[in-house]
Amino acid sequence: MAAEVASVTLAGRPFGRRDFFVIAGPCVIEDEAITLTVARHLAALSAELDLPLIFKASFDKANRTSVTSFRGPGMAAGLEVLAKVKQETGLPLISDIHHPGQAAPAAQVLDVLQIPAFLCRQTDLLVAAGETMKPVNVKKGQFLAPHDVGPILDKVMSTGNHTVWLTERGASFGYNNLVVDMRSIAVMRGFGVPVVFDATHSVQLPGGLGTASGGDREHAPNLARAAVAAGADAVFLEVHPDPDNARCDGPNSLPLEQSGALLRQLKAIHGLVRGEAQ
């Protein structure tokens, strides 16, 4: 497991441990118009900054706090919207899957399959994702130590698929709070796979609003900068044109218009840490 996983090429760009990349987008597909607005903005930033970027939006948020919370349009309708994003912007796509039956149909549209943190140990789900032979991004559960991810990687790689990424998104710290241990980035990189830092979910307050999760979005940029300095290969950001009125994860989402300045900083920090600053 210590051998370094090779980069994968998506939309003509390398994504791996050698070149900094970003995963960004709204938490959930609210509607086609908002999704395309965000995607166009991110595509322009990707081109301007020469920064590989994967567009993220969930077609179903099956782990919402309340049964009445908005979950998204569902897989069929959501994949149609994401296909339009790819057709118009050329950005590669990532979205969550929640059960094994979603893996194969989702892989027909998505470039990367994502495993939610709460499901990171679900063997059948991990194997189904691996069998698509698409890159698999596994979010480390809030309940796991970073050195516990080895068996997760084994499950995906048992399929012969060795393109696996791990995402740090904070660890449970008492009730309704998360804390980030920056040592986890180095620990998980020791398994030879790219490590993504989820800056916006790491400032989430799970269940903190009673029927929804709260968040402290103002801390996300600082954590993102610290994570890249600590060796993260990529950063995950949820962004929205109007976070205060977003239908999911608004309290921890960043305003879309602020994303450019932050991405520019993160790329510069990565270059400095990796000895590539001009």
FIROKE-799254 format. One record per atom (N, C-alpha, C): residue in one letter; x, y, z. Coordinates in steps of 0.05 Angstrom, whole numbers, padded with zeros to 5 digits, always signed. Atoms other than C-alpha are relative to their C-alpha. Layout:
N
aXYZ
...
***
This chain:
278
m+00016-00024+00000
m+00000+00000+00000
m+00017+00025+00000
a-00017-00023-00002
a+00060+00046+00007
a+00008+00012-00027
a-00007-00010+00027
a+00072+00052-00068
a-00018+00023-00008
e+00016-00023+00007
e+00050+00119-00095
e-00019-00006-00023
v+00020+00004+00021
v-00014+00117-00136
v+00005+00021-00022
a-00005-00017+00022
a-00004+00146-00205
a-00023+00021-00004
s+00020-00020+00006
s-00040+00209-00227
s-00019-00011-00021
v+00020+00007+00020
v-00103+00202-00269
v-00005+00025-00017
t+00006-00023+00018
t-00119+00246-00329
t-00030+00002-00004
l+00028-00006+00003
l-00188+00277-00330
l-00002+00026-00016
a+00003-00024+00017
a-00209+00326-00384
a+00027+00012-00009
g-00027-00009+00010
g-00136+00329-00407
g+00018+00011+00021
r-00016-00011-00022
r-00110+00350-00338
r+00007-00022+00019
p-00009+00021-00019
p-00070+00309-00287
p-00012+00006+00028
f+00010-00002-00027
f-00101+00296-00219
f+00013-00022+00017
g-00015+00019-00016
g-00057+00264-00167
g+00016+00014+00022
r-00016-00010-00022
r-00002+00277-00117
r+00021+00020-00009
r-00021-00017+00010
r+00043+00319-00161
r-00010+00028-00007
d+00011-00026+00008
d-00003+00375-00184
d-00024+00007+00017
f+00022-00009-00017
f-00049+00414-00138
f-00026+00001-00017
f+00026-00002+00013
f-00122+00407-00156
f-00022+00007+00020
v+00022-00009-00016
v-00190+00429-00130
v-00025-00015-00007
i+00027+00010+00004
i-00258+00398-00121
i-00019+00021+00011
a+00017-00022-00010
a-00312+00451-00116
a-00027+00000-00014
g+00028-00002+00011
g-00386+00465-00127
g-00019+00003+00023
p+00021-00001-00021
p-00452+00471-00090
p-00004-00027+00014
c+00004+00025-00015
c-00470+00420-00037
c-00018-00019-00016
v+00021+00017+00013
v-00531+00395-00076
v-00009+00014-00025
i+00013-00012+00024
i-00563+00406-00144
i-00027+00011+00009
e+00025-00013-00007
e-00616+00456-00126
e-00019+00003-00024
d+00014-00001+00025
d-00637+00469-00197
d+00022+00003-00022
e-00019-00001+00022
e-00604+00471-00266
e+00013+00027-00002
a-00011-00027+00004
a-00595+00547-00268
a+00022+00005+00020
i-00020-00006-00020
i-00557+00553-00202
i+00025-00018-00005
t-00022+00019+00005
t-00515+00491-00218
t+00018+00010-00023
l-00016-00010+00023
l-00494+00519-00286
l+00014+00026+00006
t-00013-00025-00007
t-00480+00588-00257
t+00026-00005+00015
v-00023+00006-00015
v-00432+00559-00207
v+00021-00014-00017
a-00019+00014+00017
a-00400+00513-00258
a+00014+00018-00020
r-00012-00019+00019
r-00388+00569-00308
r+00021+00017+00014
h-00019-00016-00016
h-00355+00611-00254
h+00025-00016+00006
l-00023+00016-00007
l-00310+00554-00232
l+00016-00008-00025
a-00015+00007+00024
a-00292+00535-00303
a+00017+00024-00009
a-00015-00024+00007
a-00270+00607-00316
a+00024+00003+00019
l-00023-00002-00019
l-00227+00606-00253
l+00021-00021-00006
s-00018+00022+00007
s-00197+00539-00272
s+00018+00008-00023
a-00016-00008+00023
a-00175+00568-00339
a+00018+00024+00007
e-00015-00024-00007
e-00152+00635-00310
e+00025-00008+00017
l-00021+00007-00019
l-00110+00602-00255
l+00017-00024-00009
d-00013+00025+00009
d-00087+00542-00296
d+00000-00021+00022
l+00003+00017-00024
l-00114+00499-00240
l-00020-00022-00006
p+00018+00022+00004
p-00144+00430-00250
p-00023+00000+00020
l+00023-00002-00018
l-00214+00430-00221
l-00022-00020-00008
i+00022+00019+00004
i-00269+00378-00213
i-00025+00013+00012
f+00025-00011-00010
f-00341+00402-00207
f-00015-00020+00017
k+00014+00017-00019
k-00379+00374-00148
k-00028+00011+00006
a+00027-00006-00010
a-00454+00374-00135
a-00014-00027+00004
s+00013+00025-00006
s-00495+00319-00103
s-00028-00002-00012
f+00027+00004+00011
f-00556+00290-00138
f-00019-00009+00022
d+00016+00009-00023
d-00580+00262-00071
d+00017+00003+00025
k-00013-00002-00027
k-00561+00281+00000
k-00016-00017+00019
a+00016+00019-00014
a-00586+00219+00034
a+00005+00000+00030
n-00007+00000-00029
n-00555+00236+00102
n-00008+00027+00013
r+00009-00025-00013
r-00592+00301+00117
r-00010-00005+00028
t+00007+00003-00028
t-00608+00313+00190
t-00030-00006+00003
s+00029+00003-00003
s-00684+00317+00181
s-00012-00014-00025
v+00014+00013+00022
v-00731+00275+00139
v-00013+00020-00019
t+00012-00020+00017
t-00761+00340+00113
t+00020+00017-00015
s-00021-00016+00013
s-00694+00369+00089
s+00001-00006-00030
f-00003+00003+00029
f-00683+00380+00015
f+00024-00018-00006
r-00021+00019+00006
r-00643+00322-00014
r+00011+00003-00028
g-00009-00002+00027
g-00636+00341-00087
g-00020-00013-00019
p+00019+00009+00020
p-00669+00319-00152
p-00001-00031-00004
g-00002+00029+00005
g-00649+00245-00148
g+00020-00006-00022
m-00022+00007+00018
m-00600+00206-00190
m-00006+00005-00029
a+00005-00003+00028
a-00634+00206-00258
a+00000+00029-00009
a+00001-00029+00007
a-00651+00280-00260
a+00026+00014+00006
g-00025-00014-00007
g-00587+00300-00225
g+00022-00006-00019
l-00021+00006+00020
l-00542+00263-00274
l-00005+00014-00026
e+00006-00016+00024
e-00578+00298-00331
e+00011+00028+00003
v-00010-00026-00005
v-00560+00365-00300
v+00031+00000-00001
l-00029+00002-00001
l-00488+00343-00288
l+00011-00004-00029
a-00009+00004+00027
a-00482+00319-00360
a+00000+00026-00016
k+00001-00026+00013
k-00502+00389-00383
k+00024+00017+00010
v-00023-00014-00010
v-00448+00418-00338
v+00025-00008-00015
k-00023+00010+00014
k-00396+00374-00371
k+00000+00009-00029
q+00001-00007+00028
q-00421+00389-00441
q+00006+00030-00004
e-00003-00029+00004
e-00421+00465-00430
e+00028+00009+00009
t-00025-00011-00012
t-00358+00474-00387
t+00024-00018-00005
g-00023+00019+00003
g-00315+00412-00400
g+00012-00009+00026
l-00011+00008-00026
l-00303+00404-00326
l-00006-00029+00006
p+00007+00027-00010
p-00297+00333-00299
p-00018+00002+00024
l+00022+00000-00020
l-00351+00313-00249
l+00005-00020+00022
i+00000+00018-00023
i-00356+00282-00180
i-00026+00004+00014
s+00024-00001-00016
s-00417+00265-00139
s-00001-00024+00019
d+00002+00022-00019
d-00436+00221-00080
d-00018-00023-00010
i+00018+00023+00002
i-00464+00151-00085
i-00005-00011+00028
h+00007+00008-00027
h-00500+00120-00026
h-00006-00030+00002
h+00004+00028-00002
h-00514+00048-00045
h+00012-00013-00026
p-00015+00012+00022
p-00480-00003-00091
p-00014+00002-00028
g+00014-00001+00025
g-00535+00000-00144
g+00003+00026-00015
q-00004-00026+00014
q-00518+00073-00159
q+00027+00002-00014
a-00028-00003+00010
a-00445+00060-00177
a+00001-00001-00030
a-00003+00004+00029
a-00451+00034-00248
a-00015+00022-00016
p+00013-00022+00016
p-00504+00084-00274
p+00013+00027+00005
a-00013-00025-00005
a-00470+00142-00240
a+00026+00003-00015
a-00025+00000+00014
a-00404+00123-00271
a-00002+00005-00030
q+00004-00006+00028
q-00435+00132-00340
q+00003+00030-00005
v-00002-00030+00003
v-00434+00208-00327
v+00023+00011+00016
l-00020-00011-00018
l-00386+00220-00269
l+00028-00009-00008
d-00028+00007+00004
d-00311+00221-00275
d+00013-00012+00025
v-00009+00010-00026
v-00300+00207-00201
v-00024-00006+00017
l+00021+00006-00018
l-00345+00172-00152
l+00008+00006+00029
q-00007-00008-00027
q-00348+00198-00081
q-00016-00017+00020
i+00013+00015-00022
i-00363+00157-00018
i-00003+00019+00024
p+00004-00018-00023
p-00394+00198+00038
p+00013-00010+00025
a-00015+00007-00024
a-00359+00199+00105
a-00015-00020+00017
f+00015+00019-00017
f-00415+00162+00142
f+00000-00028-00012
l+00001+00026+00014
l-00409+00105+00091
l+00027-00010-00007
c-00027+00006+00009
c-00334+00101+00086
c+00009-00029+00006
r-00008+00027-00006
r-00331+00030+00114
r-00019-00020-00012
q+00020+00018+00011
q-00389+00001+00075
q+00012-00017-00023
t-00015+00017+00019
t-00356-00058+00039
t-00013-00001-00027
d+00014+00003+00026
d-00408-00069-00015
d+00001+00025-00017
l-00001-00026+00014
l-00409+00005-00033
l+00028+00006-00010
l-00028-00005+00009
l-00333+00011-00036
l+00007-00018-00023
v-00006+00019+00022
v-00327-00051-00079
v-00014+00007-00026
a+00015-00008+00024
a-00382-00029-00126
a+00012+00024-00014
a-00013-00024+00012
a-00348+00039-00135
a+00026-00008-00013
g-00025+00009+00012
g-00281+00005-00147
g-00004-00014-00026
e+00004+00016+00024
e-00310-00041-00199
e-00006+00016-00024
t+00005-00018+00023
t-00329+00018-00243
t+00026+00007-00014
m-00027-00008+00009
m-00254+00030-00251
m+00003+00030-00004
k-00003-00029-00002
k-00267+00104-00242
k+00015+00007+00025
p-00012-00009-00025
p-00227+00143-00191
p-00021+00001+00022
v+00019+00001-00023
v-00259+00136-00122
v+00012+00018+00022
n-00008-00018-00022
n-00255+00192-00070
n-00016-00008+00025
v+00012+00009-00025
v-00269+00165+00000
v+00004+00022+00021
k-00002-00018-00022
k-00285+00215+00054
k+00004-00015+00026
k-00005+00013-00026
k-00255+00192+00120
k-00021+00008+00020
g+00021-00005-00020
g-00309+00185+00172
g+00010+00017+00023
q-00007-00017-00023
q-00310+00235+00229
q+00007-00017+00024
f-00003+00019-00023
f-00306+00174+00275
f+00026-00017-00003
l-00023+00017+00005
l-00241+00145+00246
l+00026+00016+00005
a-00027-00010-00001
a-00168+00157+00262
a+00013-00002-00028
p-00012+00001+00027
p-00125+00171+00200
p+00014-00026-00006
h-00013+00025+00005
h-00086+00107+00209
h-00018-00023-00004
d+00019+00021+00003
d-00150+00067+00205
d-00010-00002-00029
v+00011+00000+00027
v-00160+00080+00130
v+00011-00023-00017
g-00012+00022+00016
g-00117+00021+00106
g-00021-00020-00009
p+00020+00019+00010
p-00175-00029+00104
p-00019+00011-00020
i+00017-00013+00020
i-00217+00022+00066
i+00013-00002-00027
l-00014+00001+00026
l-00164+00026+00012
l+00001-00029-00010
d-00001+00028+00009
d-00158-00050+00011
d-00026-00008-00013
k+00026+00008+00011
k-00232-00057-00003
k-00003+00010-00028
v+00002-00011+00027
v-00231-00011-00063
v+00020-00013-00019
m-00022+00010+00017
m-00164-00037-00089
m-00003-00030-00005
s+00005+00028+00005
s-00188-00109-00084
s-00012-00005-00027
t+00013+00003+00027
t-00225-00096-00149
t+00020+00004-00022
g-00020-00006+00020
g-00160-00079-00185
g+00001+00029-00007
n+00001-00029+00004
n-00177-00005-00183
n+00018+00013+00022
h-00019-00012-00019
h-00118+00032-00151
h+00000+00030+00000
t+00003-00029+00000
t-00141+00103-00165
t-00019+00008+00022
v+00016-00007-00023
v-00166+00121-00096
v+00012+00025+00013
w-00008-00024-00015
w-00164+00188-00060
w-00014-00002+00027
l+00011-00002-00027
l-00176+00200+00014
l-00005+00030+00007
t+00007-00028-00008
t-00210+00263+00041
t-00002+00002+00030
e+00003-00008-00028
e-00200+00292+00110
e-00021+00021+00003
r+00022-00019-00004
r-00262+00328+00135
r-00006+00005+00029
g+00003-00006-00028
g-00250+00336+00209
g-00008-00025+00016
a+00007+00022-00018
a-00261+00290+00269
a-00019+00010+00022
s+00019-00007-00020
s-00317+00290+00320
s+00014+00009+00025
f-00013-00012-00023
f-00299+00334+00379
f-00023+00009+00019
g+00023-00006-00017
g-00353+00330+00432
g-00026+00000-00017
y+00026-00001+00014
y-00425+00345+00411
y-00001+00023-00019
n+00005-00021+00020
n-00441+00383+00347
n+00025+00016-00007
n-00024-00015+00007
n-00369+00401+00333
n+00020-00019-00013
l-00021+00015+00013
l-00310+00379+00291
l+00027+00014+00005
v-00027-00012-00001
v-00235+00391+00297
v+00017-00013-00021
v-00018+00011+00020
v-00181+00382+00245
v+00028-00004+00012
d-00028+00006-00008
d-00116+00347+00263
d+00016-00001-00025
m-00016-00002+00024
m-00067+00368+00209
m+00019-00023-00003
r-00018+00024+00002
r-00024+00307+00225
r-00013-00021-00017
s+00013+00021+00015
s-00077+00265+00191
s+00007+00001-00029
i-00007-00003+00028
i-00057+00292+00123
i+00026-00016-00006
a-00025+00015+00004
a+00014+00265+00130
a-00004-00030+00004
v+00005+00029-00006
v-00011+00199+00160
v-00013-00013-00024
m+00014+00013+00023
m-00059+00186+00102
m+00017+00001-00026
r-00018+00000+00023
r-00008+00208+00050
r+00020-00023+00001
g-00018+00023-00003
g+00035+00153+00078
g-00009-00025-00012
f+00011+00023+00014
f-00011+00103+00045
f+00005+00002-00030
g-00007-00002+00028
g+00013+00129-00022
g-00022+00010-00018
v+00022-00011+00016
v-00053+00160-00045
v-00003+00030+00004
p+00005-00028-00003
p-00073+00232-00057
p-00019+00006+00023
v+00017-00008-00022
v-00103+00267+00003
v-00013+00027-00006
v+00016-00024+00004
v-00158+00319-00005
v-00008+00011+00027
f+00010-00012-00024
f-00176+00368+00049
f-00026+00014-00005
d+00027-00012+00003
d-00250+00385+00055
d-00002+00023+00020
a-00001-00024-00018
a-00246+00456+00082
a-00027+00008+00010
t+00026-00011-00009
t-00320+00471+00085
t-00015-00020+00018
h+00013+00018-00019
h-00346+00407+00117
h+00015-00002+00026
s-00016+00001-00025
s-00290+00412+00168
s-00009+00022+00019
v+00010-00021-00017
v-00323+00475+00195
v-00030-00003+00005
q+00028+00006-00005
q-00392+00443+00197
q-00004-00005+00030
l+00008+00007-00028
l-00429+00437+00264
l-00023-00020-00004
p+00020+00021+00007
p-00465+00370+00253
p-00024+00001+00018
g+00024-00001-00015
g-00537+00375+00275
g-00002+00024+00018
g-00002-00022-00018
g-00520+00441+00307
g-00024+00018+00001
l+00024-00017+00001
l-00585+00475+00286
l-00025-00016+00008
g+00022+00016-00008
g-00629+00419+00312
g-00011-00018-00022
t+00010+00015+00023
t-00662+00399+00247
t+00018+00003-00025
a-00019-00004+00021
a-00601+00418+00205
a+00027+00005+00012
s-00027-00005-00010
s-00526+00425+00211
s+00007+00030-00003
g-00010-00027+00002
g-00495+00492+00226
g+00029+00000-00011
g-00027-00002+00010
g-00426+00517+00208
g+00012+00027+00005
d-00015-00025-00003
d-00372+00570+00215
d+00017+00004-00025
r-00014-00002+00025
r-00354+00586+00144
r+00024+00019+00000
e-00022-00019-00001
e-00308+00643+00164
e+00027-00014+00006
h-00025+00013-00007
h-00256+00592+00188
h+00010-00018-00023
a-00008+00018+00022
a-00255+00551+00123
a+00025+00009-00015
p-00024-00008+00015
p-00203+00593+00086
p+00026-00005+00016
n-00024+00004-00016
n-00153+00590+00144
n+00007-00030+00001
l-00005+00028-00001
l-00161+00515+00150
l+00010-00010-00027
a-00009+00008+00026
a-00153+00507+00075
a+00030+00007-00005
r-00028-00009+00003
r-00088+00547+00075
r+00018-00018+00017
a-00016+00017-00018
a-00062+00507+00135
a+00003-00028-00011
a-00001+00028+00010
a-00079+00440+00102
a+00019-00002-00024
v-00018+00001+00022
v-00043+00457+00038
v+00029+00002+00009
a-00026-00003-00011
a+00017+00480+00078
a+00009-00026+00013
a-00006+00025-00013
a+00013+00413+00115
a+00004-00023-00020
g-00005+00020+00020
g+00018+00375+00049
g-00024-00011-00015
a+00024+00010+00014
a-00053+00365+00024
a+00005+00003-00031
d-00003+00000+00030
d-00054+00348-00051
d-00022+00015-00014
a+00024-00013+00012
a-00122+00380-00063
a-00017+00011+00022
v+00019-00012-00019
v-00176+00421-00029
v-00028-00003-00012
f+00029+00003+00007
f-00251+00409-00030
f-00015+00024+00012
l+00015-00023-00009
l-00296+00470-00025
l-00029-00001-00010
e+00027-00004+00008
e-00371+00478-00025
e-00004+00030-00003
v+00004-00029+00006
v-00388+00545-00057
v-00028+00004-00011
h+00028-00006+00008
h-00455+00579-00071
h-00002+00030-00005
p+00003-00028+00006
p-00477+00645-00101
p-00012+00015+00024
d+00014-00012-00023
d-00519+00659-00038
d-00002-00020+00023
p-00001+00022-00020
p-00497+00613+00019
p-00022+00002+00021
d+00019-00003-00021
d-00546+00643+00069
d-00028-00011-00008
n+00025+00011+00009
n-00603+00618+00026
n+00003-00026-00015
a-00004+00026+00012
a-00573+00553+00002
a-00018-00020+00013
r+00019+00020-00011
r-00618+00492+00010
r+00014-00022+00014
c-00016+00020-00014
c-00562+00450+00039
c+00027+00011+00007
d-00027-00008-00008
d-00499+00465+00079
d+00007+00029-00004
g-00006-00028+00003
g-00506+00540+00072
g+00019+00011+00021
p-00017-00013-00020
p-00473+00557+00139
p+00029-00006-00003
n-00029+00006+00004
n-00408+00523+00119
n+00009+00004-00029
s-00007-00005+00027
s-00409+00541+00045
s+00012+00028-00003
l-00013-00026+00005
l-00365+00597+00018
l-00015+00015-00022
p+00012-00015+00022
p-00393+00654-00025
p+00016-00004-00025
l-00013+00006+00025
l-00378+00639-00097
l+00020+00021-00009
e-00017-00021+00009
e-00347+00707-00110
e+00027+00001+00015
q-00025+00000-00015
q-00294+00695-00057
q+00019-00023-00007
s-00016+00024+00006
s-00269+00630-00087
s+00025+00005-00016
g-00023-00005+00017
g-00221+00660-00137
g+00025+00008+00016
a-00023-00009-00016
a-00177+00696-00087
a+00011-00022+00017
l-00009+00022-00016
l-00174+00635-00042
l+00015-00021-00016
l-00014+00020+00016
l-00156+00587-00098
l+00027+00010-00009
r-00026-00011+00008
r-00101+00634-00121
r+00020-00003+00023
q-00017+00003-00023
q-00072+00633-00050
q+00008-00029+00004
l-00006+00028-00005
l-00077+00558-00044
l+00020-00011-00020
k-00019+00009+00020
k-00041+00546-00109
k+00028+00010+00006
a-00026-00012-00006
a+00015+00593-00088
a+00012-00015+00024
i-00011+00014-00023
i+00022+00558-00020
i+00010-00028-00008
h-00008+00027+00009
h+00024+00490-00053
h+00027+00002-00015
g-00025-00003+00014
g+00079+00514-00100
g+00023+00006+00018
l-00021-00006-00019
l+00119+00542-00042
l+00008-00025+00016
v-00006+00024-00016
v+00113+00478-00001
v+00014-00021-00016
r-00012+00021+00018
r+00131+00434-00060
r+00024+00011-00014
g-00024-00011+00012
g+00188+00480-00080
g-00003+00009-00028
e+00006-00008+00028
e+00155+00505-00143
e-00007+00029-00003
a+00007-00028+00001
a+00142+00578-00125
a+00019+00015-00019
q-00017-00016+00018
q+00166+00627-00177
q+00013+00023+00015
***
